[in-house]
Amino acid sequence: RQADGRKVLRSSIREFLCSEAMFHLGIPTTRAGTCVTSDSKVVRDIFYDGNPKNERCTVVLRIASTFIRFGSFEIFKPTDEHTGRKGPSVNRNDIRIQMLDYVIGTFYPEIQEAYSDNSIQRNAAFFKEITKRTARLVAEWQCVGFCHGVLNTDNMSIVGLTIDYGPFGFMDRYDPEHICNGSDNTGRYAYNKQPEICKWNLGKLAEALVPELPLEISELILEEEYDAEFEKHYLQKMRKKLGLIQLEIEEDNKLVSELLETMHLTGGDFTNIFYLLSSFLVDFDPSRLEDFLEKLASQCASLEELKVAFKPQMDPRQLSMMLMLAQSNPQLFALIGTKANINKELERIEQFSKLQQLTAADLLSRNQRHWKEWLEKYRIRLQKEIENISNADVWNTDRVKVMNANNPKYILRNYIAQNAIEAAENGDFSEVRNVLKLLENPFQETESFREVKEEAEAEEEGTTAAAAACAQVTRSGLPYCSKPPLWASELCVT
């Protein structure tokens, strides 16, 4: 991008809103103080497809205790035997010592105090703490369906914050392989890969700390601490999301896995399904259970949505050529494609073909059957919660309270951000303010869409007629907690 260093309105609004949304969700993050735009324009090819356009330059004021990252320590990297590349401060161990002293002394003072006379032990304690913080951070992301999009070492905070909001996205339809970054062709940063890639990044930080922390010490810490901390925090959070507040049972992990599998099979909306579960009662009579199943089914993907999601992405002739090449010249095929991508395309074709034979009534029946099976397991688990409880009503009130404090009703969905961006690009910032206000209370019932909208519009004086007309078009009138409209599936963030 010609190295002009300029950010644009579109990406600035997304970063501003998301960093604030994450803070109010209780997830460690950098903050956004202000978002200031100008009349200066810069050319950007958003989708790298040869269709550049002028966009307005914008500055976001980011706020954090520090912006030092894992990648900051890679300036000391020795020469790579394959590429010949090296860090700009290679062999400057004096700077590495200064950086470590600064980071630990300033942001981990309790560790500095505890190990002031032994630098190796101090550095090991620091690495153990950042390993645990990172594991807990990723667990929090997974539990709200947040995908970062570009988890390289330079986007990992040395104090365990969510940092650098680029092509992020909150998952709508649950898909463990969801990729939020349109330019992530291999799925390196897919939703289900986030825990693994963050562990890999910690491994790179460990390498960058040598010799101040020997690799045999840091690698042992990483293996012993990361997975255990992630799994522990993830399951604790999931128990709260499911209202399991009395007991911790080994089978809870399986219950969560089966819930996610049911979401995947039915194309369930990740946020809304969890939010709905707080209204499930252990003693539902059959008629009320049917009503609840209908509500769950309404949060599952429609036949139309599934056809869009599984629409084949390759031209049949292109796929045929790739398959032939994989057989005849594996070396050349490895340069231009991957077996995983081809297999994914074949699965997509198979799914799409099955969908052509399915009716909406068949889909509804199938989804309700899947949910009924899982709800029965959930009901049995909830019954175990109240076996030794004297007052089930008090327990249920507490359970709902915990669930509502851990299952957001409002997240920054891509279509919500897009509506705000389009209005702002036409001079109307009321929708940005509107969405910000909503995201400040993600767990609470708020005013209806219309009430919030009217209040925001009343505050925004001097809005031009053109911008007002645009607002009528882009703000579709859907509640902010709604499943995304079909057009949202076409949105692409790079």
N, C-alpha and C positions, 0 to 999 in steps of 0.2 A: 504493500500500500504506500510505496514511495517514502516510507519512514517519516511521515509528517507528524506522527504522534498525536493526531487529533481524534477525539472521540465525537460521536454524533448523537443527535437527540434520541433516536430510536434505542440505541444500546444504553444510553445514559438513564432513560426512564426505566428500562428493565432493571438495571443495576440498583438504582435508587429504591424502587419499590421492593425488590426482592431482598436486599440486605435488611430493610426495615421489617419485612414480613418474617424473615428468619429470626430476627431479634424477638419479635412478639410471639413467635412459636416457642421461644425458650431455647433456641439452638445457638451455640457459640458462633459469633459472626463479627465481621467488621460492620460498621454502621455507615449511614449516609446522612450528611449534615445538610447540604444544599445541592440543588441541581440548577445550574445557570446556563442559559442558552444565548446565542448571539445571531447576528445576521450573516456572519461569515459562512461560506459554503465550502464543502470539500466533496470530491468525487469518490463514490464507493460503489464497488460491484458486489452487492450484498450476497448473491448466490454463486459468485465466481462463474457466471454463465455468459459473460460478454454483454451484459445489459447494465452498464453503470448509470448512476444517477447522482444529482447534486443533493447533499444532505447538510443540515444545519449543524455547525460545530457546537459542542456542549461540554461543560465541565461539571463533574461530580466531585464534591468534597467527601473523601472517604475518611473515616475515623476509626482508629484502632490504637491499642497500646504500642504496637510495633508492626511494621510491614516486612520484617525479616522473614525469609522463607527457607525451606529446605534448600532450594536452589541457590540461595545466597552463599552457602558453604561450598558449592560446586565450583566457585572461582579458583579453587586450589587443585582442580583435577589434573592429574598427570597426563602426559601424552597418550592418546588412545592408539594402540598398536594397529588397528584397522583403518582408522580415518586420519590419523595424524593430528587430530584436534586436541587442544589442551586448554585448561583454564587460564584466564588472564593473570592470575596471581599464583601460578604454579610455583612450588618450592618456598612460598612465603609463609612458613609455619608461624612466624611471629604475628602475622595478621590474624591467622586462624585462632591463635591463643587469645588475642585481644577480643575477637568476636565472641568466642565461647565465654570468656570472662564477663563480657558485657551482657550477653543474653542470660546467662545463669544468675549473675549478680543482680540484674535489674528485674527480671521476670520470674525467677525461681529463687528468691532470697532465702527461703527456708532450706533449700538444698545447699546453697552456698554456705550457710551458717553451719549446717550439720556436718559438712565434709570439707571445711576450710583448709585442713592440713593434708588432704590427699586428693590431688586433682583427678586421678583415674577413677576413684570411687565417686567423686563429685560428678564427673562427666557421665559415668554409668547411671547414676541416680537420675540425672537430667534426661538421658536417653530413654530410660524406663518410663519416666513421667510423660514425655512427649509421645511415646508409643501408646500409653494408656489413653491419653487425651484424644489422640487421633482415632483410636479404635472406638471410643465413645461417640466422637463426633460423627463418624460414618454410620454408626448404629442409629443415631438420631436422624440422619438423612434418610436411611432406609425405611424408618418407621413413619415418615411423612410422605414418602414417594418422591423425594427431591433428588434430581440428577444434576451433577455439577457440569459435566460436558467436556471439560479439559483438565483432567487431574494429572498434570505433569508436576515435576518437583518444584517448579517455580510458582505453582498455585497452591502450595501447601504451607500453611502458617507454622512458624516455629513455636507459637504458643497455643496451637490447636483451635484456630478460628476458621470459619468458612471465609474464604478469601477469593477475590477475582471472579466476579459474576459476569461470565461471558455467555456462551450458548447454553445456559442452564434450562431446566424445565421441570415442572412438577408433573408427575405421571397422572394421566386421566384414567384411561382403560388400563387395568393391571396387565403388564407384560414384563416378565423378569428380564427379557432381553431388550427392553426399551432403550433406544438411543435418542438422546435429546439434541445432539449436535449433528446437523445435517452434513457436515464435512468429516465426520468420524466414520469413514468408509468401512473400517474393520471391526467397529464395535468395541474398540479398546476401552472406552469409558462408558459402556452400557451400564444400566442400573445394577444388574447383578454382578458386575465386575468391580464395582466401586470399593468394596472391602479389600479385595485382592490387590487392586492397583495402589491403594493407599499403603498397604503393607510393603509392596514393591518399592514405593517411594521412600519409606522409612529405611529400607535396605540401602538405597542410594545415599541417604543422609548418613547412615552408618559408615559407608565407604568414605564419605567426604570428611568424617571426623578423625580418621586415622592420620597421624599416630597418637593424637591426644586421647583417643579411645580405641584400643586394639579391637580389630574386627571380631576376634573369637569371643570377646565379651559382649559386644553389641548384638552380634548375630544370635547368641544364646538368649539374650534378653528379648529380642524380637520374637523368637520361636516360642518362648515360654509365656510371654505376656499378651501379645497382640490378639491372637484368635480367642484366647480365653476371656479377655476383657470385652472384646466385641460381642461374643455370644452371650456373656452374662448381662451386659447392658441392653442388648437387643431384646432378650427374652424378658427382662424386667419391664422394659417399656411396652412390649407387646402384651404382657399380662395386664398392665394398666389400661391399655387400649381395649382389652376384652373384659375388663371389670373383674379380674381374678385377684381379689384383694385379701383373701383370707389364707389361702394355701399356695405353696409352690410345689407342684407335682412334676415329676420327670416327664410325663407324657404331654405336658403343656407345649413343648417344642413341636410335637407331632400335630397337635391341634392347630397351631399357628400355620405349620406347613400345609395342612389340609385345607385351611381357610384360603390361603394364597393360591393353592391349586384350584379350588372351586372358583375363586375370582378369575383366574386365568382361563378356565374352561368356559366360563359364562361371559367373559369380557366385562367383568364388574368394574365400576368406577372405584378406584382405590380409596379416595377420601370419603365419598358418600356412603359406601358400604360400611366402613368402620363407624361413621357417625350414626348410621341407622341402628347399629347393633345395641345401642344403649336403651332402645325402646323394646328390645326383646325380653319377654318375661318367661320365667321358668314354667309357670302354670298356665300358659296360653291354652285356651280352649280351641277346638278345631277350626271354628269360624274365624276367630281372631288370628290364628296362625295363617290361614289362607290370605287374610288381608295383609299380613306382614310379608308373606312370600310375594305378593303382588308388588309391594313397595320395593323389595329387594330386586325383583325382576325388572322394575322400571329403571334401576340403576345399572342394568346390564346392557351390553352393546346390542343394538338393533341389527337386523339382517343387513340393512343398508350400510351401517357402520362397519360391520364385519367384512362386507364385500369390498369396501374401500381399503380396509386395513390389510386384507390378504390379496389384493389385486396384484397379479404378477408384474414384476418391475423390469424384466428383461424381454426384449423382442424374442419370439420363439426361435427365429433363425440364429440370433446371437447365442442363445442358450445351447442350441444344438452344436454350434461351432465350438463353444467352450468345452462341452462334454467330449467332443471328438478330440480336441487339443489335449485335454487332460489324459486321454488314453494314449495318444500318439506321441506327444512331446511334453512330458511332465515338467521338464526344466523350464521351457518357455511358458507353460501354463502358470507356473509358480511366480513368474515375473508380472503377469497381468491379471491374475485372479487367485482366489483361494478356494479350496475344497469346501470350507465352511459356508462361504457365500453361495456357492452353487447348490449345496444341500439345502440351504435356507430357501433358495428360490424354488427348488423342487417341492419342498414342504408347502410353500405358499401356493403353488399351482394345485397341489392336491387338496389343500383346504378350500381354495376358491372353487374348485370343481364340486366339492361336497356341498358348499353353500348354494350352488345353483340348483341343487335338488331339494333344498330345504325350504319349508314354508315358515312364515312368521309364527303360526300357531305351533308348529313342531318345535321351533326354537324356544318359544315361551315355555312349553311343556318340559322340554329338556332342561332348561335353566332352573325351573322350579323344582324339578326332581333333584338336581345337584344340590341346591340350597337346602332342601328339606333333609337330605342325608347329613349334611354338615351341621345343620341346626340341632339335629337330634343328638349329635356328639357334644355340641356346645351346651345343650340343656342338661345332659348327664354330668358334665363338668361343673356347671353352675350348682347343680344339686349337691355336689360334694362340698361346695363352699358353705352351704347352709345346714349341713348335717349337725353341727355342734353350735349352731347359732340360736339364741333364745328369741330374738326378734327379727324375723325375716324382712319386715318392712323397713326397719332401720338399716339393715344390711343392704337392701336394694337401693335405698336413698343414697347411701355412701358409695355403692357401686356405680350408680349413674353419675354421681358427682365426679368420681375419679375418671370415668370414661369421657365425660364432657370436658374435662381439663386436659385430656391427652389426645382427643380426636378432633382436629379442627373442622369447623364447618366451612371456613373460607381459606382458600389458598390462592396464590397468584398463578392462575391458569394462563396458558399462552393466549387464549382468545380474549381474556380480560385485559391482559397487558396490551395486546394488539389494538383493541378498541381505544384504550387510553392513548396509545402512541399515535394512531391515526387522527384523533381529535386534536392532540397537541401539535402535530405537524401542520394542522390547519389553523393554529392560533388559539385553540380552546384547551386550557389546562385544567378545566373543572373536573374532568373525568380522572385525571391523575390524582388530584386531591381527594376525590371521591373514593377511589380505590385504596389510597393510602389510609384514609380514615377507617375503612372496612378492615384492612389488614392489621390495624392496631388492636383489634379485638377478634382474633380468629376463632376463638372458642365460644363466643357468645352469640346469642340471637340478637340481631340488630334490626333497625327499621327496615321496612320493605324497600326493594330496589327503587320504587318510584319516590318514596319519601326522601331517601338519601340523595337521589338524583336531583330532585327539585331544590333541596337545600344547597347542594353544591352549585347548581346553576344560578341560584339567587345570589351566592357569594361572588360569582364571577361576573363583574360588571364590564360593560364595553365589549362583550363578545360580538364579533362580526356576524352578519347575517349568513355569510358563506360558512363560517365555522359552525354556527348553530344548525344549519342545514346538514352539514357533514355529521354532526353529533346525532341527529335524528337517524341517519343511515347506519352509523357504526355502532351505536348503542342499541342493540337489538331488543332490549326490554326483557331479556332473560334474567332470572334471579342470579346473583353472583355465585350462589352455591350450586347452580345447575350443572349437569353434565354438559360438556362442550357441544355446540352446534356442529353439524356435519362439515361446514366449511372450515372449521378449525383444524381438521385433519390435513388440510392443504398447507397449513403454516409450516414454514421451515426456518430454523434458526441456525446460523453457521458461526 
